[in-house]
Amino acid sequence: MAIILMVIPFLALTYLGTCRLGVWRRAMLHAAVAWGVLIMLITEGLSLVKGLTYDGAVAAWASVSVLVVAIVLLSRPWRRRREAPVSAPLMGGETVMLVLLGFVVLVVGVTGIVAPPNTWDAMESHMPRAFFWMQNHSIGFFPTAQYNQNLNPPFPEFAILQTMLLLGSDRAANMVEYVSMLGSVLGAAMIARRLGGGRGAQILAALVCATIPEGALEASGAQSTYVVTFWIVTAVYFMLLIDEDSSWLNRLSLACAIALCFATKGIAYIFLPGPLLACWLIGRAHTRWILVRAIPVSALIILAINIGHWSRNYQLTGLPLGVPWPPAGPLGGGYGNASINVGGTAANVLRNISLHLAMPGGGRVLMPLFEGAMRLIGQDPGDPTHTWLEMGFRWPFLSRHEIFQGNPLHMLLGLVGLAIVIVTCRDRRNLPLLLYGGGLVISFVMYCALLRYTIWNSRYQMPVFALSAPFIALVLSRAMGRRAGVIVGYVMFAACLPLILDNKLRSLVPGDEANIFQHSRDDLYFADQHLDIAAPFEAASHSLDQSSCHEIGIYAALHQPESTLVFSPTSFFVYPLLAMLYQADPNRRMSYVGVTNPSSQYSAMTLQHPCTVICIDCTSVPAIQATYGLNHAQNFGYLSVLTNP
């Protein structure tokens, strides 16, 4: 399959790095950063010449593969191979933890390969974005009522787009998140090593990272939180590594990892500074000065990798990041707190901690305590300036859903670890851990200060939990011994096992409504709270099976302006329709029609005379028929298919 062409450069660079460095894990992180930059450059480059096609992607990745393999062969790294030090045999507990880690990775991987992308956000933002880029042969902005399809950082969708181009389908879309999970697990182990952890602590750090409940659920889907988590973990690792080896390669990898953080998700601007500052302080004075001198070059690298998307955002919104932009409304960048103050931040700290305390009866017992604590510091628990509009403060519920799942054990162990390093701060051996833990606290507090509380906030906090995995592993191993660390690994695995087997959206349990082996891909697209509309969508798609029309307009009806939307309207849930229409006939061209917001300026990406219009949640079918000269209407639930018979 052509998708192998994407893998060859990564494998070749990993082999080259392993021979030169003698550490295959470090080589993989270097190769991953180079791979990420290649995805950015290839996608941006092909888009300039409208080359985002199967042939264009094959040509680009084949050329890169030939070039990288040629470099490896000409450099003959095997002749100067640096041998890795011989390790002692694995102990019993370490072996078991590796087996448990392998089981989690295997189950999540199988789930991600078999299941289609189906998380709500992916259906209305991530996947439609990649689909329209593939169809338009360009990553240029296009008319849409869902501004996030244009404004959000693009790397996750660039990666998904490349797999779709090479495969002709979305069957590898979930692998972007899954590979990011693997990289985060590897990075957590490597950070533990840099902080002084032995092999047992490194294995425990990897297992703690792999069993983050929200992460284990999300890693088999097509979201982007694990992608940004991986780049943040990688940047932190290289920041620590530079204290040992300040070579140009490590400094370049650090700069590129930071650039890829910013190219992936906006929360990187919040979660990255704290850990990087902590790692900078952990380093020697000489290393700190080297990093300061590298800032101008690093800034140029970050700019070069992100300039394409930033310039497109600036063209539309006048802002490089695209948000907050009033026409986009809350859904397009209204997550910021209306004010930043000590009391509001403290209340948000309590609100966000509560997200990880779902338990039977928790709302009755714990919610009054949290509300009382907020009032004690003079804050309203439902303060509309620090909580999501029209939501206020709610107690979390037990869930196997990646959007709502909390991480209670990881939070508890992280807090215990902080308490231990604070109590033992006089032990100079624990000073790096104290600084590192302080960096994580800074990140979490910054998040609470800057962003509104929502009931679905827990997934945005995943970078903190992934970075806390090596911290937890080292503190517990030192304070309670290796055996206690192994027990912690067992407990983490036991708590994670039900989630990976019975994922709310991608289940392995026989008879479950989202079982990935017992239901079709078309049905599973709707598993995230939309099963009731699967039949109308499929019927609307099949109604065009015998049609010769290849130009289909999608009218995403809105009953209020985008700037006033607080929650996603039904018309944003569009990807299943696009996927089913494309699967039935890949020659079809689809675009949004009837867009009147500022993105309508990109009219070149819109069908001017569609022969079919599918209206989602329409109340103005006659007007649309008159606009496009279509005189036949079929209704399927809240979908209307308008054609000329």
C-alpha positions in Angstrom: 0.0 0.0 0.0 1.1 3.5 -0.7 0.9 4.5 2.9 4.1 2.6 3.5 5.8 5.5 1.8 5.0 7.6 4.8 6.6 5.1 7.2 9.9 4.5 5.3 11.5 7.9 6.1 10.7 7.5 9.8 12.2 4.0 9.9 15.3 5.1 8.0 15.9 8.1 10.2 15.4 5.9 13.3 18.0 3.4 12.1 20.4 6.2 11.3 19.9 7.8 14.7 20.3 4.5 16.5 23.6 3.8 14.8 24.9 7.3 15.6 23.5 7.7 19.1 23.4 4.2 20.4 20.0 4.8 22.0 17.1 3.7 19.8 14.5 5.5 21.9 16.2 8.8 21.5 16.6 8.1 17.8 12.8 7.5 17.5 12.0 10.9 19.0 14.4 12.6 16.7 12.9 10.8 13.8 9.4 11.6 14.9 10.2 15.3 15.0 11.7 15.1 11.5 8.6 13.2 10.3 6.3 15.8 11.7 8.1 18.6 10.0 8.0 16.6 6.7 4.2 16.3 7.0 4.0 20.0 7.4 6.3 20.9 4.6 4.9 18.3 2.1 1.3 19.3 2.8 2.0 23.0 2.5 4.2 22.5 -0.6 1.8 20.3 -2.5 -1.0 22.7 -1.7 0.8 25.6 -3.4 0.5 23.7 -6.8 -2.9 22.1 -6.1 -1.1 18.9 -5.7 -2.9 17.3 -2.8 -3.9 14.3 -4.8 -3.0 10.6 -4.6 -0.4 11.0 -7.3 1.0 14.1 -5.7 1.3 12.5 -2.2 2.8 9.3 -3.7 5.4 11.4 -5.6 6.3 13.5 -2.6 6.6 10.7 -0.1 8.4 8.4 -2.6 10.9 11.2 -3.3 11.5 11.8 0.4 11.9 8.1 1.0 14.5 7.7 -1.8 16.4 10.8 -0.5 16.4 9.6 3.1 17.4 6.1 2.3 20.1 7.3 0.0 21.5 9.5 2.8 21.5 6.5 5.2 23.2 4.3 2.7 25.8 6.9 1.7 26.7 7.6 5.3 27.1 3.9 6.1 26.2 4.3 9.8 26.7 0.6 10.5 30.4 1.1 10.1 30.5 3.6 13.0 27.7 2.1 15.0 27.6 3.1 18.7 26.7 0.1 20.7 24.2 0.5 23.5 25.3 -0.5 27.0 24.4 -4.0 28.0 21.4 -4.0 30.3 20.9 -6.4 33.3 18.2 -9.0 32.8 14.6 -7.8 33.5 13.3 -8.4 37.0 9.9 -10.2 37.5 7.9 -7.0 38.2 9.4 -5.2 35.3 8.5 -8.0 32.9 5.0 -8.1 34.1 4.6 -4.3 33.7 6.0 -4.5 30.2 3.4 -7.2 29.4 0.6 -5.1 30.8 1.9 -2.1 28.8 1.9 -4.2 25.7 -1.6 -5.3 26.3 -2.9 -1.8 26.6 -1.1 -0.7 23.5 -2.3 -3.7 21.5 -6.0 -3.4 22.5 -6.1 0.4 21.8 -4.3 -0.1 18.5 -6.7 -2.8 17.3 -9.6 -0.7 18.3 -8.3 2.3 16.4 -7.5 0.3 13.2 -10.9 -1.4 13.1 -13.2 1.5 14.2 -13.9 4.5 12.0 -13.4 8.0 13.4 -16.5 8.9 15.3 -16.0 11.4 18.1 -18.4 14.3 17.9 -15.7 16.9 17.5 -14.0 14.8 14.8 -17.3 14.5 12.9 -17.9 18.3 12.8 -14.4 19.7 12.6 -11.3 17.5 12.2 -12.6 15.1 9.6 -14.6 17.5 7.4 -11.6 19.8 7.3 -9.3 17.0 6.0 -12.0 15.8 3.6 -12.5 19.2 1.9 -8.7 19.7 1.7 -8.4 16.4 -0.1 -11.3 17.2 -2.4 -10.0 20.8 -3.1 -6.4 19.6 -3.6 -5.5 22.6 -1.4 -5.4 23.5 2.3 -6.7 27.0 1.4 -9.6 28.2 3.5 -13.1 27.4 2.2 -16.6 28.7 3.0 -18.0 27.1 6.1 -20.3 27.9 8.9 -18.0 25.9 11.3 -15.1 28.3 11.7 -12.9 25.7 13.4 -12.6 23.9 10.1 -10.5 26.9 9.0 -9.0 28.5 12.0 -7.7 25.7 14.2 -4.0 24.7 14.1 -3.7 22.2 11.2 -1.1 19.6 12.0 -3.4 16.7 13.1 -5.6 17.2 10.1 -2.5 17.5 7.8 -1.4 14.0 9.1 -5.0 12.6 8.6 -5.1 14.2 5.2 -1.9 12.4 4.1 -3.3 9.0 5.2 -6.6 9.7 3.3 -4.7 10.7 0.1 -2.6 7.6 0.2 -5.4 5.2 1.2 -8.3 6.8 -0.5 -10.3 6.4 2.7 -10.4 7.4 6.4 -9.2 3.9 7.6 -6.0 5.2 9.1 -7.4 8.5 10.5 -7.4 7.2 14.0 -3.7 6.2 13.8 -2.6 9.8 14.1 -3.8 9.8 17.7 -2.7 6.2 18.4 0.9 6.9 17.2 0.9 10.0 19.3 0.0 7.9 22.3 2.9 5.5 21.6 5.2 8.5 21.3 4.0 10.0 24.6 4.5 6.7 26.4 8.0 6.5 25.0 8.7 10.2 25.9 7.4 9.7 29.4 9.9 6.9 29.9 12.7 9.0 28.5 11.9 11.9 30.7 12.0 9.6 33.7 15.5 8.6 32.6 16.6 12.2 32.3 15.3 12.9 35.8 17.4 10.1 37.2 15.1 7.2 37.1 16.3 3.6 36.6 14.9 1.0 34.3 12.0 0.2 36.7 11.0 3.8 37.1 11.1 4.3 33.3 8.9 1.2 32.7 6.5 2.4 35.4 6.4 5.9 33.9 5.5 4.4 30.5 2.7 2.3 32.1 1.3 5.2 34.1 1.2 7.3 30.9 -0.4 4.5 28.8 -3.2 4.0 31.4 -4.3 7.6 31.7 -8.1 6.9 31.4 -9.0 9.8 29.1 -6.0 9.2 27.0 -6.6 5.4 26.7 -10.1 6.2 25.4 -9.1 9.0 23.1 -6.1 7.3 21.5 -8.2 5.0 19.3 -10.1 8.0 17.8 -9.5 11.0 15.6 -9.2 13.9 18.1 -6.0 16.0 18.5 -5.3 16.2 22.3 -2.9 13.2 22.3 -1.1 14.7 19.3 -0.3 18.0 21.1 0.5 16.0 24.2 3.1 14.0 22.3 4.8 17.2 21.0 4.8 18.8 24.4 6.3 15.6 26.0 8.9 15.5 23.2 9.8 19.2 23.7 10.2 18.7 27.4 12.5 15.7 26.8 14.8 17.5 24.5 14.9 20.5 26.9 16.2 18.1 29.6 18.6 16.3 27.2 20.3 19.4 26.1 21.8 19.7 29.6 23.8 16.5 28.8 24.3 17.1 25.1 23.8 20.6 23.7 24.6 19.5 20.1 22.9 21.3 17.2 20.7 18.2 16.6 19.2 18.3 20.0 18.6 22.1 19.8 17.1 21.7 16.4 14.8 18.9 17.6 13.7 21.1 20.5 12.8 24.0 18.3 10.9 21.9 15.8 9.0 20.1 18.6 7.9 23.4 20.0 6.9 24.5 16.5 4.8 21.4 16.1 3.2 22.0 19.4 1.9 25.4 18.2 0.9 23.8 14.9 -1.3 21.2 16.6 -3.5 22.8 19.3 -3.9 26.1 21.0 -3.5 24.7 24.5 0.2 24.3 23.8 0.6 28.0 24.4 -0.6 27.4 28.0 0.8 24.0 28.9 4.3 24.3 27.4 5.9 27.3 29.1 5.7 25.9 32.7 7.5 22.6 32.1 10.1 24.2 29.7 10.9 26.8 32.3 11.3 24.1 35.0 13.6 22.0 32.8 15.6 25.2 32.0 16.1 25.8 35.7 17.0 22.1 36.2 19.9 22.5 33.8 23.4 23.9 34.5 24.1 27.6 34.2 26.1 26.9 31.0 23.2 25.0 29.4 20.8 27.8 30.3 23.0 30.3 28.6 23.2 28.1 25.4 19.4 27.9 25.3 19.0 31.7 25.7 21.4 32.3 22.8 19.4 29.8 20.7 16.1 31.7 21.1 16.4 33.8 17.9 17.2 30.8 15.7 14.5 28.8 17.4 12.0 31.6 16.8 12.8 31.6 13.1 12.2 27.8 12.9 8.9 28.1 14.8 7.9 30.9 12.4 8.9 29.0 9.3 6.9 25.9 10.2 3.8 27.8 11.2 3.9 30.8 8.8 1.5 29.2 6.3 -1.4 28.7 8.6 -0.7 31.9 10.6 -0.8 33.9 7.3 -4.1 32.3 6.2 -5.6 33.1 9.6 -4.4 36.7 9.4 -5.9 37.1 6.0 -9.4 36.1 7.3 -9.4 37.4 10.8 -6.5 39.9 11.2 -5.1 37.6 13.9 -2.3 35.0 13.4 -4.0 32.6 15.7 -7.4 33.4 14.3 -9.0 33.7 17.8 -10.6 35.2 19.7 -12.5 36.6 16.7 -16.0 38.0 17.3 -17.6 36.6 14.1 -16.6 33.1 15.2 -18.4 33.4 18.5 -17.8 31.1 21.5 -17.4 27.9 19.5 -14.6 29.5 17.5 -12.5 30.9 20.3 -14.6 31.9 23.2 -12.9 29.6 25.7 -11.0 32.4 27.4 -12.1 33.7 30.8 -13.8 37.1 30.7 -11.4 38.3 33.4 -8.2 37.1 35.0 -8.0 37.5 38.8 -6.8 35.5 41.8 -10.3 34.6 43.1 -11.6 33.4 39.7 -8.4 31.4 39.1 -8.7 29.7 42.5 -12.3 28.8 41.9 -11.4 27.4 38.5 -8.7 25.3 40.1 -11.4 23.7 42.3 -13.8 23.3 39.4 -11.1 21.6 37.2 -10.0 19.3 40.0 -13.6 18.2 40.4 -13.6 16.9 36.9 -11.5 14.0 38.1 -13.6 13.1 41.1 -16.6 11.4 39.4 -18.0 8.7 41.7 -21.3 7.3 42.8 -23.0 9.9 45.0 -20.2 12.4 44.4 -22.7 15.1 43.3 -24.5 14.8 46.6 -21.5 14.6 48.9 -18.6 16.4 47.3 -20.3 19.1 45.2 -21.6 21.0 48.2 -18.1 21.0 49.7 -16.6 22.4 46.5 -19.3 25.0 46.2 -18.8 25.9 49.8 -15.0 26.3 49.3 -15.6 28.6 46.3 -18.0 30.8 48.3 -15.5 30.9 51.2 -13.1 32.6 48.9 -15.8 35.0 47.7 -16.6 33.3 44.4 -19.8 32.3 42.8 -19.6 28.5 41.8 -21.6 29.3 38.6 -19.7 32.5 37.8 -20.5 33.1 34.1 -17.2 34.9 33.6 -15.2 31.8 34.4 -17.5 29.0 33.3 -18.9 28.0 29.9 -21.8 30.1 28.8 -25.2 28.7 30.0 -23.5 25.9 31.9 -22.3 27.0 35.3 -20.7 24.5 37.6 -21.7 20.8 37.3 -20.5 17.7 39.0 -18.9 15.1 36.6 -20.6 11.8 36.0 -19.1 8.3 35.7 -18.4 7.8 32.0 -16.5 5.6 29.5 -16.6 8.5 27.1 -13.3 10.2 26.1 -14.8 13.7 26.4 -16.1 13.3 30.0 -13.7 10.8 31.5 -11.6 12.0 34.4 -8.2 10.7 35.7 -8.8 10.2 39.4 -5.9 7.9 40.3 -3.4 9.9 38.3 -4.5 13.1 40.0 -4.3 11.5 43.4 -0.9 10.1 42.8 0.3 13.4 41.4 -0.8 15.3 44.4 0.8 12.7 46.7 4.0 13.0 44.7 4.0 16.8 45.1 3.5 16.4 48.9 6.4 14.0 49.1 8.9 16.2 47.2 7.8 19.3 49.2 8.4 17.5 52.5 11.7 16.1 51.3 12.9 19.2 49.5 16.1 19.4 51.6 17.3 16.3 49.8 19.2 17.8 46.9 18.5 14.7 44.9 14.8 15.7 44.9 15.4 19.3 43.8 15.0 18.5 40.0 11.7 16.7 40.8 10.5 19.7 42.9 11.2 22.1 40.0 9.6 19.7 37.5 6.5 19.3 39.6 6.4 23.0 40.1 6.4 23.4 36.3 3.3 21.2 36.1 1.5 23.1 38.8 2.3 26.4 36.9 0.8 24.9 33.7 -2.4 23.8 35.5 -2.9 27.1 37.2 -2.3 29.0 34.0 -4.9 26.8 32.3 -7.4 27.6 35.1 -6.6 31.3 35.0 -7.0 31.7 31.2 -9.7 29.2 30.1 -13.3 28.8 31.1 -14.4 25.7 33.0 -16.5 23.3 31.1 -17.8 19.8 31.9 -15.6 18.5 29.1 -12.4 20.2 30.2 -10.6 17.0 31.4 -9.3 16.0 28.0 -7.6 19.4 27.5 -5.6 18.7 30.6 -4.0 15.5 29.2 -0.6 17.1 28.6 -0.3 17.7 32.4 -1.1 14.1 33.1 1.3 12.7 30.6 4.1 14.8 31.9 3.2 13.8 35.5 3.7 10.1 34.6 7.5 10.2 35.0 7.1 12.4 38.1 4.8 9.9 39.7 7.0 7.0 38.8 10.2 8.5 40.2 8.7 9.9 43.4 6.9 6.7 44.3 9.9 4.5 43.4 12.2 6.5 45.6 9.8 7.0 48.5 8.3 3.6 48.7 10.6 1.3 46.8 10.5 -0.7 43.6 7.9 -3.2 44.8 5.4 -0.4 45.7 6.0 1.1 42.2 5.1 -2.3 40.6 1.9 -2.4 42.7 1.0 1.0 41.5 1.5 -0.2 37.9 -0.9 -3.1 38.5 -3.5 -0.9 40.0 -3.3 1.6 37.1 -3.7 -1.3 34.6 -6.7 -2.7 36.5 -8.4 0.6 36.5 -7.8 1.2 32.8 -8.7 -2.3 31.6 -12.6 -1.8 31.6 -12.2 1.4 29.7 -10.2 0.1 26.8 -12.4 -3.0 26.5 -15.7 -1.1 26.8 -15.0 2.3 25.2 -18.3 4.2 25.0 -17.6 5.0 21.3 -15.5 2.1 20.2 -16.4 -1.0 22.3 -15.1 -4.6 22.2 -17.9 -5.9 24.4 -20.3 -8.2 22.5 -23.8 -6.7 22.2 -22.7 -3.2 22.9 -24.3 -0.5 20.7 -20.9 0.7 19.7 -19.2 -2.7 19.2 -16.7 -2.2 16.4 -17.0 -5.8 15.2 -20.8 -6.1 15.2 -21.7 -2.9 13.5 -20.9 -1.3 10.2 -18.6 1.6 9.8 -21.5 3.7 8.6 -23.4 3.0 11.8 -20.4 3.6 14.0 -19.9 7.1 12.6 -22.9 8.1 14.7 -21.9 6.4 18.0 -21.2 9.6 19.7 -24.7 10.7 20.8 -26.1 10.6 17.2 -27.3 7.0 16.8 -30.8 8.2 16.4 -30.0 10.0 13.1 -27.9 7.2 11.5 -30.9 5.9 9.5 -31.9 9.3 8.0 -28.3 10.0 7.0 -27.8 6.6 5.4 -31.2 6.9 3.6 -30.3 10.4 2.3 -27.0 9.1 1.0 -28.5 6.0 -0.6 -31.2 8.1 -2.3 -28.4 9.4 -4.6 -26.9 6.0 -5.5 -28.4 6.0 -9.0 -27.9 9.7 -9.6 -25.5 11.0 -12.2 -25.0 14.2 -10.3 -21.4 14.8 -9.2 -21.7 18.3 -7.8 -23.4 18.2 -4.4 -23.9 21.2 -2.2 -24.2 20.9 1.6 -26.5 23.5 3.1 -25.7 23.6 6.9 -28.7 25.5 8.1 -28.2 27.8 11.1 -31.1 29.3 13.0 -28.9 31.9 14.6 -25.6 33.7 13.7 -22.4 31.8 14.3 -21.3 34.6 16.6 -24.1 33.7 19.1 -23.7 29.9 19.1 -22.9 28.4 22.5 -23.3 24.7 21.6 -22.9 23.0 18.2 -26.1 22.9 16.1 -27.2 19.7 14.4 -26.1 21.0 11.0 -22.4 20.9 12.1 -22.5 17.1 12.4 -21.6 16.6 8.7 -18.7 14.2 8.2 -20.7 10.9 8.1 -22.7 12.3 5.1 -19.5 13.4 3.3 -17.9 10.0 3.9 -20.9 7.9 2.7 -21.4 10.0 -0.4 -17.6 9.8 -1.2 -17.5 6.0 -0.6 -20.5 5.5 -3.0 -18.8 7.6 -5.7 -15.3 9.1 -5.3 -15.9 11.3 -8.3 -18.4 13.4 -6.5 -17.5 17.0 -5.5 -19.0 18.5 -2.4 -18.9 21.9 -0.8 -20.9 24.0 1.6 -23.4 26.3 -0.2 -25.4 29.3 1.1 -22.6 30.5 3.4 -23.0 34.2 4.2 -20.3 34.7 6.9 -16.9 36.2 6.2 -15.5 32.9 5.0 -17.8 33.2 2.0 -14.9 35.3 0.4 -13.3 32.0 -0.6 -15.9 31.4 -3.2 -13.5 29.6 -5.5 -13.9 26.6 -3.3 -17.7 26.6 -3.6 -19.9 24.9 -6.2 -21.7 27.7 -8.0 -24.3 25.4 -9.7 -24.8 22.2 -7.7 -27.2 19.7 -9.2 -28.1 18.4 -5.7 -28.3 20.2 -2.4 -28.6 18.4 0.9 -30.0 20.6 3.5 -29.3 19.7 7.1 -31.9 20.9 9.6 -33.7 23.0 7.0 -36.8 25.2 7.4 -36.5 27.0 4.1 -36.5 24.3 1.5 -38.6 26.3 -1.1 -36.2 29.2 -1.0 -33.2 27.0 -1.5 -35.0 25.2 -4.3 -35.6 28.5 -6.0 -32.0 29.7 -5.5 -30.5 26.6 -7.1 -33.3 25.8 -9.6 -34.0 22.4 -8.0 -37.7 21.3 -8.1 -37.7 17.9 -6.4 -37.4 17.5 -2.6 -37.1 14.3 -0.5 -37.1 14.5 3.3 -35.2 12.1 5.5 -35.7 13.1 9.1 -34.2 16.6 9.3 -32.3 16.1 6.1 -33.8 17.3 2.8 -32.3 16.2 -0.5 -33.1 18.7 -3.3 -32.6 17.5 -6.9 -33.9 17.7 -10.4 -35.4 14.3 -11.2 
